[in-house]
Amino acid sequence: MSAKKVGEISHYFDHISVGIIKAASPIKVGDKVHFKGHTTDFEQEIKEMQLDHESIPEAKKGQEVGVKVKDHVREGDEVFLAE
């Protein structure tokens, strides 16, 4: 599997199920991503992402964006583009 790493989780807001992804390369709404970490391993499509509480269609490298996640993610979990 040569999935492309697109970012890393820098924070997780438990009460709203939102993971903050620090983008290592551009990610956009509609992308299917794979969250992988010590105890994390699931895929989901990005339905929406926010930057400073504003919905954006795409995150650029270096931006930290909030994404609603269907499962618990943890700081340091890696985010890959799913095949």
Backbone torsions as a table, in degrees:
resi	resn	phi	psi	omega
1	MET	NA	122.0	-179.9
2	SER	-117.1	54.5	179.6
3	ALA	-66.7	144.0	-178.8
4	LYS	-86.8	125.6	177.1
5	LYS	-73.8	126.7	-178.3
6	VAL	-113.3	-7.6	178.7
7	GLY	172.3	-171.9	-177.6
8	GLU	-144.7	146.5	178.0
9	ILE	-76.1	125.5	177.9
10	SER	-104.1	-18.2	179.8
11	HIS	-162.5	155.3	176.6
12	TYR	-135.4	128.8	177.4
13	PHE	-101.9	100.6	-174.1
14	ASP	-57.9	-47.4	-173.5
15	HIS	-66.8	-20.2	178.2
16	ILE	-119.2	5.9	179.4
17	SER	51.9	49.1	179.1
18	VAL	-120.1	128.2	175.4
19	GLY	-102.1	139.7	175.9
20	ILE	-96.8	118.4	179.7
21	ILE	-101.2	123.6	171.0
22	LYS	-88.0	110.8	-173.2
23	ALA	-72.9	128.1	176.1
24	ALA	-94.8	-17.8	174.5
25	SER	-156.4	166.5	-175.5
26	PRO	-59.3	139.5	175.5
27	ILE	-130.4	143.5	178.5
28	LYS	-132.4	161.2	176.8
29	VAL	-59.5	136.0	-177.0
30	GLY	101.3	-19.6	176.7
31	ASP	-67.0	142.4	172.6
32	LYS	-96.5	125.6	-177.2
33	VAL	-120.9	157.8	-179.7
34	HIS	-119.4	118.8	176.4
35	PHE	-92.4	124.7	-174.9
36	LYS	-135.8	129.3	177.8
37	GLY	-159.0	-167.7	-176.9
38	HIS	-54.8	-45.8	-179.9
39	THR	-125.6	11.7	-177.8
40	THR	-111.9	134.3	177.2
41	ASP	-165.7	90.3	176.9
42	PHE	-155.5	160.7	178.2
43	GLU	-117.2	150.8	173.0
44	GLN	-161.1	160.6	175.7
45	GLU	-88.7	142.2	176.3
46	ILE	-81.3	114.2	-177.8
47	LYS	-89.5	-29.9	-178.6
48	GLU	-160.0	148.1	170.9
49	MET	-138.8	151.1	-176.8
50	GLN	-128.6	145.2	174.6
51	LEU	-127.2	120.7	-176.9
52	ASP	52.1	44.6	177.3
53	HIS	65.2	15.5	176.1
54	GLU	-113.4	133.7	176.6
55	SER	-68.8	133.5	177.8
56	ILE	-129.1	151.3	-179.4
57	PRO	-81.2	-23.2	-174.7
58	GLU	-151.5	141.1	175.5
59	ALA	-100.7	134.8	176.6
60	LYS	-92.3	159.8	178.6
61	LYS	-52.5	132.4	177.1
62	GLY	94.3	-18.1	179.3
63	GLN	-77.6	151.5	174.5
64	GLU	-111.5	117.4	-175.3
65	VAL	-121.1	148.8	178.0
66	GLY	-92.6	133.3	179.2
67	VAL	-132.7	131.4	175.9
68	LYS	-68.2	126.9	-179.4
69	VAL	-116.8	147.5	-176.3
70	LYS	-84.6	-9.5	-178.9
71	ASP	-142.3	168.0	-178.2
72	HIS	-69.5	130.5	172.3
73	VAL	-117.4	160.7	-176.8
74	ARG	-128.7	155.2	176.3
75	GLU	-53.8	133.2	179.4
76	GLY	93.4	-14.2	176.1
77	ASP	-60.8	142.6	179.9
78	GLU	-94.0	149.4	-179.0
79	VAL	-118.3	123.6	-179.0
80	PHE	-117.2	154.0	170.1
81	LEU	-75.3	124.8	-179.3
82	ALA	-75.4	146.0	-179.7
83	GLU	-72.8	NA	NA
